[in-house]
Amino acid sequence: MLVRLGHGISGWCKHSAGNVSPYLDGVLDSVCCDLDATIEDSYGGSGQTWANLIASPADGADQTDYDFYLGDDGGATADPTFTGSAGDAAAYFALNGSQYFSSKDFSAMPTLYNMHKSGASGSQWWIAMALNPNTTGVWCPWGSGEEGADVGAYGYMDVNGNRALYTCKGGSFGYAGETAAANDSARTQDILLIVSVDLTATTNNVRFWTVSATSQLVSFDFGTLTAEASNSIFAIGATYDDGQWQYRLPSGAKIYSFACGNEYLTDEKAALIFTHLEARHSRDYTP
């Protein structure tokens, strides 16, 4: 699907007059955050902040509410290593097996903070993460929570390449997963992993995309969960649980970008994300 376009191409625009966004909110109205190692305004090559590019997040948060720390705080601890030149399509964050990103203020991120809630207080959301996992082991691309006793959610991939979403329900798990396509199990390649969920529904309510803009659709009844998240951090490159970053990506993994939004994606809308990020990164995520 690789389509190489320049920033500012009209196909990336919102369908309205005025200023044009060159970021993901130029193709989808539901975008809340867009963090990218290849865009200098998101990371300039140094510093402790991976900055959100979306000026007006769709869920009403402020732009900086979706900023992340490199590592676990504002100090140089467990920081992924920026590799390449600021603003270059080939730039990325390299990980060594003990590194990750941490939310600056998890409770200020409405879409991520409430992503586990279902039933009457439920939400719709999506997460898109471009990375090279460099592993055929167990890993979490993102999350807050790891035990059933937590209240939160996290993404997960097992040794067979099966993708899953777990919601931690304060005593039990909610789980939606599927058997990956054969080429998903070779997870030492560059991939764009997208998951989208409608927690207000009980059937046809979870979609996964990895190497194709056609989703694998899953039905799962998560039950009703309205409690607040019990952990204070949302992590990228791991999941966070009670002061520990769990299931971290291994040494040699690369992270290119992370984005989220507040709608349940169709294949057509997921294809817009694939096309946009393939152009931005000059990389084919649907080989």
LOVO-842802 format. One line per 2 residues: number of its first residue (from 1); their letters; for each residue x, y, z of C-alpha. Coordinates in steps of 0.5 Angstrom, whole numbers, plus 2048, in hexadecimal, padded with zeros to 3 digits. Example, Ala and Ser with C-alpha at 12.3 -4.5 7.8 and 13.67 -1.06 7.14 Angstrom:
2
1 = AS = 819,7F7,810; 81B,7FE,80E
//
This chain:
287
1 = ML = 800,800,800; 806,805,800
3 = VR = 804,80B,7FE; 80A,811,7FE
5 = LG = 807,818,7FF; 80A,81E,802
7 = HG = 808,822,808; 802,826,806
9 = IS = 7FF,822,801; 7F8,824,800
11 = GW = 7F6,81D,801; 7F8,81D,808
13 = CK = 7F4,823,80A; 7ED,824,80E
15 = HS = 7E7,825,809; 7E7,82C,80B
17 = AG = 7E9,833,809; 7EF,836,80D
19 = NV = 7F6,833,810; 7F7,82C,80E
21 = SP = 7FA,827,813; 800,823,810
23 = YL = 7FF,81E,816; 7FA,818,817
25 = DG = 7F4,81D,819; 7F5,81F,811
27 = VL = 7F1,819,80F; 7ED,817,816
29 = DS = 7E9,81B,81A; 7EA,817,820
31 = VC = 7F1,817,821; 7F3,819,828
33 = CD = 7FB,818,828; 800,817,823
35 = LD = 807,816,825; 80D,815,820
37 = AT = 814,814,820; 815,816,819
39 = IE = 812,81D,81A; 816,822,81D
41 = DS = 810,826,821; 80F,81F,824
43 = YG = 816,81E,826; 81C,822,824
45 = GS = 821,81E,826; 822,81F,82D
47 = GQ = 81E,820,834; 81A,81C,838
49 = TW = 813,81D,834; 810,81A,82F
51 = AN = 80B,81F,82D; 804,81E,82A
53 = LI = 803,822,823; 7FB,822,823
55 = AS = 7FA,82A,825; 7F2,828,827
57 = PA = 7F1,821,829; 7EB,81E,827
59 = DG = 7E9,81C,82F; 7E9,823,831
61 = AD = 7F0,823,834; 7F6,828,834
63 = QT = 7FB,826,82F; 801,825,834
65 = DY = 7FC,821,838; 7FE,81B,833
67 = DF = 806,81C,834; 80A,817,836
69 = YL = 811,816,83A; 816,812,837
71 = GD = 817,80D,83D; 814,80E,843
73 = DG = 814,815,845; 817,81C,843
75 = GA = 81E,819,845; 823,815,840
77 = TA = 820,80E,843; 81E,808,83E
79 = DP = 81E,80D,838; 81E,80A,831
81 = TF = 823,80C,82D; 822,811,827
83 = TG = 825,80E,821; 826,812,81B
85 = SA = 825,819,819; 81F,81E,81C
87 = GD = 81A,81E,816; 81C,819,812
89 = AA = 818,813,810; 81D,80E,812
91 = AY = 81D,810,819; 81B,80C,81F
93 = FA = 81B,80A,826; 820,804,828
95 = LN = 81E,800,82E; 823,7FC,832
97 = GS = 81E,7F7,836; 81D,7FC,83C
99 = QY = 81B,802,839; 814,805,837
101 = FS = 810,80B,837; 80B,80E,83D
103 = SK = 805,812,83D; 806,819,840
105 = DF = 7FF,819,843; 7FB,813,841
107 = SA = 7F5,816,844; 7F5,81C,840
109 = MP = 7F5,817,83A; 7ED,816,839
111 = TL = 7ED,811,834; 7F3,80C,837
113 = YN = 7F1,80D,83E; 7EA,80B,83C
115 = MH = 7EB,805,837; 7EA,800,83C
117 = KS = 7E3,802,83D; 7DD,7FF,83A
119 = GA = 7D5,7FE,83B; 7D1,805,83C
121 = SG = 7D8,809,83D; 7DB,805,837
123 = SQ = 7E0,808,832; 7E2,807,82B
125 = WW = 7EA,808,82A; 7EF,806,825
127 = IA = 7F7,806,826; 7FC,805,820
129 = MA = 803,804,822; 809,803,81C
131 = LN = 80F,7FF,81F; 813,7F9,81E
133 = PN = 812,7F5,824; 819,7F1,822
135 = TT = 816,7EB,826; 812,7E4,825
137 = GV = 811,7E4,82D; 80B,7E7,831
139 = WC = 80B,7EF,831; 806,7F5,833
141 = PW = 806,7FB,82E; 803,7FF,833
143 = GS = 7FE,7FF,839; 7FD,800,840
145 = GE = 7FB,7FA,844; 7FE,7F3,844
147 = EG = 7FA,7EF,84A; 7F3,7EE,84A
149 = AD = 7F3,7F2,851; 7F4,7F8,84D
151 = VG = 7EF,7FC,849; 7F2,7FE,843
153 = AY = 7F4,7FB,83C; 7FA,7F9,838
155 = GY = 7FB,7F6,831; 7FF,7F0,830
157 = MD = 802,7EB,82B; 804,7E4,82D
159 = VN = 809,7DF,82A; 805,7DD,825
161 = GN = 804,7E4,822; 7FD,7E4,825
163 = RA = 7FA,7EB,826; 7F6,7ED,82C
165 = LY = 7F3,7F2,831; 7F2,7F1,838
167 = TC = 7EE,7F5,83D; 7F0,7F4,844
169 = KG = 7E9,7F5,848; 7EB,7F5,84F
171 = GS = 7EB,7EE,850; 7EB,7EA,84A
173 = FG = 7ED,7EB,842; 7E9,7ED,83C
175 = YA = 7EC,7EA,836; 7EB,7EB,82F
177 = GE = 7F0,7E8,82A; 7F1,7E4,823
179 = TA = 7F5,7E0,820; 7FA,7E4,81B
181 = AA = 7FB,7E3,814; 802,7DF,812
183 = ND = 806,7E5,811; 804,7E8,817
185 = SA = 808,7E3,81B; 80F,7E6,818
187 = RT = 80F,7EC,81C; 816,7EE,81B
189 = QD = 814,7F2,815; 811,7F9,815
191 = IL = 809,7F9,817; 804,7FE,818
193 = LI = 7FF,7FB,81E; 7F8,7FE,81E
195 = VS = 7F3,7FC,823; 7EC,7FF,824
197 = VD = 7E7,7FD,829; 7DF,7FF,82A
199 = LT = 7DE,7FE,831; 7D7,800,831
201 = AT = 7D6,7F9,82C; 7D6,7F2,82E
203 = TN = 7D7,7EF,827; 7DB,7F1,821
205 = NV = 7DF,7F6,825; 7E6,7F5,825
207 = RF = 7EA,7F6,81F; 7F2,7F4,81E
209 = WT = 7F6,7F6,818; 7FE,7F5,817
211 = VS = 800,7F3,810; 7FA,7F5,80C
213 = AT = 7F5,7FA,80C; 7EF,7F5,80D
215 = SQ = 7EE,7F4,814; 7ED,7ED,818
217 = LV = 7E6,7EE,81B; 7E5,7EB,822
219 = SF = 7DF,7EB,826; 7DF,7EB,82E
221 = DF = 7DB,7ED,834; 7DF,7F1,839
223 = GT = 7DA,7F2,83E; 7D9,7F9,841
225 = LT = 7DE,7FC,844; 7DE,803,847
227 = AE = 7E3,804,84C; 7E9,809,84B
229 = AS = 7F0,806,849; 7F4,804,84F
231 = NS = 7FB,805,84C; 7FE,80C,84B
233 = IF = 802,80B,845; 800,809,83E
235 = AI = 807,806,83A; 809,805,833
237 = GA = 80E,800,832; 80B,7FC,838
239 = TY = 805,7FC,83D; 805,7FF,843
241 = DD = 803,7FB,84A; 804,7FE,851
243 = GQ = 80B,801,850; 80E,7FC,84B
245 = WQ = 80E,7FC,843; 80C,7F5,841
247 = YR = 80D,7F2,83B; 812,7F7,838
249 = LP = 814,7F6,831; 81B,7F3,830
251 = SG = 821,7F5,82E; 822,7F7,827
253 = AK = 81A,7F9,826; 819,800,823
255 = IY = 813,805,824; 811,80A,81E
257 = SF = 80A,80C,820; 804,80C,825
259 = AC = 7FD,80F,824; 7F7,80E,827
261 = GN = 7EF,811,826; 7E8,810,828
263 = EY = 7E4,80C,823; 7E3,805,821
265 = LT = 7E7,805,81A; 7E5,801,814
267 = DE = 7E9,7FE,80F; 7E9,805,80B
269 = KA = 7EB,809,810; 7F1,804,812
271 = AL = 7F3,805,80B; 7F4,80C,80C
273 = IF = 7F8,80B,812; 7FC,806,80E
275 = TH = 7FD,80A,808; 7FF,811,80C
277 = LE = 804,80D,810; 807,809,80A
279 = AR = 808,810,807; 80B,813,80D
281 = HS = 810,80E,80E; 811,80C,807
283 = RD = 810,805,809; 80B,7FF,807
285 = YT = 807,7FD,80D; 803,7F8,808
287 = P = 808,7F4,805
//
